[in-house]
Amino acid sequence: MINLPSALKKEEWEKIRASVLEINGILVTDSNGIIIWVNDTFTRITGYSPEEVIGKKTSLLKSGYHDLEFYKEIWDTINSGIVWSGVLINRRKDGTYYTELMSITPLKMEESNNVYFIAMKKDMKDIHGWEDSEKQQSTVLESVVPLMTELEEARSKTHAILEATNEAIILLSADDRMLWLNKAFGRFFSLITQDAIGDFFHNLNSHWERVFEDSTKMIQILNNAKENQLSEYREVVTQIWPQKRELEVYSAPVENASKNYLGQLFVFRDVTREREVERMKSEFVSLVSHEFRTPLTSMIGYTEIMLEGDAGDLTDEQTDFLKTILRNANNLAEIINSLLIVSRLEAGAIKLNTCKLEMNEIVNHAVELLRPQMDAKKLKLIVSVPTDLKAVEGDSRWINEVMLNLLSNACKYTPSDGTIRISAKEKDGFLYIKITDSGIGMSTYEQEKLFTKFYRAENPETIKAGGTGLGLWISRSLVEMHGGEILVTSLPRKGSTFTIKLPIKLD
Ligand code: ADP
């Protein structure tokens, strides 16, 4: 409460108070930046009447000249109870721009703890001395306005594109404020987004509990991406309200022109149909493969019995025919086996049964199984795997599968009389198992496609060797499930090296 100065009469004092209010454009907002009061000078400066702005956000006056970082700094300052003052360019109702000197004072009400912000604005034109430099100001504005118009146009285009997409998009600042969101975001999650910009995202936490099957996971995904400013990130979450669907969340950091982190962009894409089709395809492949396996096993069994002579003597021609049947039936069985593993991997149906694995044993097992093929091609095998290697944690069935796949490829894609080397070493908490061959090798282009499902290089040697193009995809998926990776180096007609990198068990 300000006391009446003793030298003044009440009427004089009222005049002074009124003119103090007149000098500045005054705007009062609540803690969310919603305008609750403006004075006449505000209307004179901006062209907006009180009815046109009360209940709206201050962003209504934004000129588009300042970047998000600028406004973030204002919010950060006033939210920490400090007065912000500075010069900014705003836009009047008629679309013209003006430069203003502004100070925003946060005011906390003791009784209610409510916070209000009082913004005092002065049009620079009204400041003495500024007129002198008005020429300078208009030159600045003349050069800035076309730039702003251009920016505004670019922004409108981007805005229109982002609004037209079927994906829900939101930009969150590091301190959890909603910096931007599109209409689809509101549609997806049944939210009124009109005035949401600037509000804290966590104010919607109870809403998310209703929307997502596991809202804690969803909030964790968003926080994790923001805290670590993740460069790129994908995850699938299940929505249960207002509609059940599966959403892929994609996230990427957004920086301003000076490379400062502005916030994290999140894009929610409805992948329900896509996932359903994937599931149906996997189920179909898995069903057909199962149905094929039983008759094929009996065909292989009976062919073997006949080849052993248990069904009577065979002519040389009959033996040759039966051997061809057996070879092809075995190939078919291998394809079916690969398809089954792929569909199980895609359905997430493979659970690792881990134990300590001795790499020596895994290598020896694969060598033993492939010895006949290597001998048939007169391949030289050099194994140098130290016996005292640290154990890795893994599922022996699947690590055996990977080792067998890579060694079988080395064997398949190396011409007769070539050399295969298997070596292993430990480094920085990882075990590296290298399989090097002196075979046909691959171009850089081929190496890029190598781990794509069904990919096979298009050269006569590969085509002749036969295969499904699934082995490496399976191997990579299995190694990644173990927290490792497969590395490749190769030179055409010189040979290839495939390295399995697995984390060493710590204890
Ligand atoms: P497949 O061997 O059944 O065709 P893979 O997924 O194991 O399927 O391998 C995919 C492709 O990668 C092969 O078709 C071949 O072109 C290439 N490839 C794999 N291993 C080697 C290797 N050691 N040397 C040369 N090419 C290879």
Residues whose N, C-alpha, C, O or C-beta is under 5 A from the ligand:
A	BS01	ADP	N409 A410 Y413 G439 I440 G441 L450 Y455 R456 A457 T462 G466 G467 T468 G469 L470 G471 L472 W473 S496
